[in-house]
Amino acid sequence: MADNKEKLWNANYIKVMSANFALFFAFYLLSPLLPLYLYEAFGASKDTIGIVLSGYTIAALLTRPFSGFIVDTFDRKRVLMFCFFLFFAFFAGYLAAGTLLMFAVVRTIHGAPYGALTVANSTVAIDVLPSSRRNEGIGYYGLSNNLSMAIAPSIGIWIFKISNNFELLFWLALIVAGIGLLIDATVKVPVKEIVKNKSKLSFDRFFLTRAWLMAINIALFGFCFGVMSNYLAIYSKQVLGITSGTGTYFMLLSIGLFVSRLQGAAELRKGHLTQNASKGIVISLVGYILFASIAHLSSPTLINIGYYGSAILVGLGNGHMYPAFLNMFIAVAKNSERGTANSSILTGWDIGFGLGILLGGIVSEHLGYGAAFWMVAVDNMLGVALFFFATRHFFNKRRLR
């Protein structure tokens, strides 16, 4: 009964979720259109687009491990505000970048504050949650990501369609990031939750080594999303002939994410982590295989059904999978390692995400976009096999709570 009396939706938790929504809105507003921007503004080739866009994720990846250490060691509110300010400020660099090289430099460096900010914000969200509602609260926290993913790409694509103006999108991303910064400035972070670790520096302070196999597994799933989120718009337009459906695709995907997060919250509250993950990865696999198959269909009606149906399945699957994996990372970490646990799952995700962007560009350049999305389906199969044959057992042996 005591668990039910602890308030999940407290003011600080709502603020952190709102700031997280703004953070990812600014990110997803631009993501599906940047390949198109690089192609139209600078004449970049497919593999060059992949290299330029992967720089953002590589910078985030390099920053993640240090971010977890810093968040666990220093004042989290100050770390949060510093990272959010840099994330906000770098959007102005897109407006100033007049050459492909300058844009590539700005985009790459921008990944560093993004990597640190996502760790800091999610760790603060854990801090402001009551301990008895933490699994459930972490699941709900991701809804802010999903909602931004549902709205931002559609708004971005709609604005570009009526204005044909990328600069307008850069300004909008800058403004939304600024709103998120102001919201996080009002969050009260409980200092008592931060435990100073005075032991000698070791690799485990930067990466949760007890979760190494889980990180490999999440990287395989991140790879799929890296290809999907960055090449969907240009693939839909050039190969499938779907010129106005990309926004709808992201909206349906996010509805799937949203619904599955709500469905999975009760199971997460009961501690059914591997069950939720198992359900999610199987549903996602069906969605990715369906998406890779639609280009071989001859009927426009069947292509549309497969296209939008895959969006719902991928969304439903990832909505079950990711919060389950996040709770698994936290469940094998000590209380003083929350930041490290957050940075470790994001590091794994970023490795896969970045490789997906890079290899997606290279494969599509030489073999076509169809081959790139079949690569996604095969990669997802490997991730599912790894989870069922090894990762579940690995987690259960190391679970602390």
Secondary structure as UniProt FT lines:
FT   HELIX           2..5
FT   HELIX           11..30
FT   TURN            31..33
FT   HELIX           34..42
FT   HELIX           46..73
FT   HELIX           76..96
FT   HELIX           100..127
FT   HELIX           131..133
FT   HELIX           134..163
FT   HELIX           166..184
FT   TURN            185..186
FT   HELIX           191..193
FT   HELIX           203..205
FT   HELIX           209..211
FT   HELIX           212..235
FT   HELIX           236..240
FT   HELIX           246..269
FT   TURN            270..271
FT   HELIX           273..293
FT   HELIX           294..296
FT   HELIX           300..331
FT   HELIX           335..337
FT   HELIX           338..367
FT   HELIX           369..386
FT   HELIX           387..391
FT   HELIX           392..398
//
